[in-house]
Amino acid sequence: MDTDIQDVGSVFDCDPQDWQSESELDFSLDLHEGNFIQHLCTHDESEPCDLHELPQTKCAWVDDVPSRLSEAHLTEKFVGIAAKILGSCKTVFELMEAAETPGNADSLWVPFHNEAEWELVCFLVKNIGHIRMDKFSKLDINGMLFENAHSLLKYVDKLHTGLAWTCEMIDVEGDIIAEDGTLKHKQLELWWHDPVECMQELMGNPAFWEVMLYVPKHAYTDAKGENCIYDEMWTGDWWWNVQKKLPEGAMVAPVILLSDKMTLPSLVGYHLFHHAMSLPLHPLMDAGCQGREMICTDGYLCSVHPILTTYIADFPEQCLVACNKESRCPCCLVQSNKCGDLEDWASCSMANMLKTLQKFDVKGLHAVFDPFWKELPFTNIFACLTPNILHQLHKGIFHDHLLQWCMSIVSEKEINACFQAITQYPTLCHFKKGVSSVSQWTGTEHKEMQRVFVSLLAGAVDDHVLIVIHSLLDFIFYAQLQQHMDTTLAAMKASLKTFHNHKHIHSLQHYISLIQALGSADSYNTKYPEQLHIDYGKDSYHCRDNKHNYVEQMALWLQCQEAMHYKSAYLAWRRPCAATSHYKVAKTPPHCHVSIDCIENDYLALEFLPTLEQFLVSQLGQCQVIQPIRSDWFDVYNHLYVVTGPSIISGVQLAQVRVIFNLPDHFGSYPHPLAYIKWFTALQQCDLVSSLYIITHSTRNHCCNVAVISIDHIICPCHLLVWCGREIGKDWTTDSVLEKATSFYVNSYIDLDTFLSLE
């Protein structure tokens, strides 16, 4: 029986009633086979674990670390006047709300008649093209709103649409000689939005009201201001430094560019790239210097200066942007024969670069006479090139270097056997055929392997090899944190130094300084532009009706999608979602009237009856308890959804959940379902090389230490990997290893929360 997981999402605060619905992580546990759950209570293994001894709330055991900084953190405000209010104005959403007819609930869905029509149009516009819309409209459905695709799109045209597209023709002179002796020319289309208008659209969108900040601040975890926090860009040094250069009362609007590299085989291609980039970015020059009055999400007007701060791209395109060859670092002046050193090198200078761009093949530069970033105000393009977590860390360093090195040390057969015997965990990819049979690697596979790599190889390789693996995986996980502190950056630097003692990779040196300047590296991951390329490039191409004028069709399709998305955002703003509970189970248990014999045999809950009796006594007292008997029947659940969030756990106890059930009605009402669990030993023994905790099955009186608990005491799933030494058991499988093995590693790399909690 498999363990399933679904990532639904939620964040909890101290009080379950106050948990928020944003940024939630929702784990689904298939409990037929059992799962490992972290419990916030510790217990004496020599004594019974009664529920009345458990804490009635998680508050005392969890230090909440939300993705947005809480009021408990010390913040240092910018010295000076920033984001001065110039006036007020209604936002777009407020104007849309004012246009609704008072007392008519269906006016919320205008131009559609009701919610059902809106949902239907959403599905059609997002999933099918015009030809299929025409076919659908011919179906005999009562109350059909439209006759064909054309009439449907007329309704969509009545919605608030985004910015207009601009199509500009570029005449390109090639390097092929025509019959008349001249160089051939070709007309290319460049489709773009005005970036300043894009900024106005984003700044005034009320959907971002709760997450929008306008002034830089320095945040600290302590009252003395000794441990700085780096989270969103407003906590970094870049925003603070640029704000000082702007006029009093101005507001900085950081501009983030992202792109995918195209094939540019000649110098013509390099010139074409920079010329094409300069056309849509030209409006940023005046707006960045002089400012532009914009309405903000809170309805106030400010003078906004959009300034390029980040350029997200993979390494080849970073070199294209920086005008240097791929054998050089696009950010600093490190010499090609010194890339293995840990010393700091001076950053590239835009002034010096522009002076030397006329010289071809000098200092490793490409001849680009007018780079697009030449006149962008307050911009240092070399400081804008951010770390590339997807291609540098996941694909390049982990897969192409570390994995291949480890497979040359440990046999391919043994590594495959380790991956095949991985225990089940929600959201964890299980490589049933091992890893050598994977034909196409993506960032997903790389990250899934990293979640178990240290635990699998602990004991299977020599200590010095495990130190390299452990230090590099630590660095990769630290790099992905959504919130950094000086302490985590120090740990990140220590991991890099340990790794550098054995292997040398220059690009890793820039991560810490860029996090301090721009905020957490997760905010500028190349996975985002690649996903946008799928959403806005490939999907729009496949939804076209024919191959003629397909770019224009793609632009129109994107405009329709934007109109639908804007309406959806407005509806979410008008109808905010209610807060959710910290756990979920099915409304109706899928297995009803399950006998105790079945529970004991199918779910391996061998001590179910006496353990349940002990729980009832602890809750109600000996005199008031109706004793459970073997003829009782119970309703059993398949899945438990545990709402978790970014939290650091100060003390945990691990258990394996065997079965979740409801008490029969004749026992009285109980507010929550119950769980039969098997305890593991406490987190006390730690492996010195891998830094992973080692635990075993907990026993009491030479028997399994089991208990029945209320599921509201379960906080999140965790992952255990078997300690197998040099050779894994031949009869161990993903379904049997939990019962046959005796010692386990607590996998701190299963997710970023657990990694930070157990480090």
Disulfide bonds with the S-S distance in Angstrom:
none
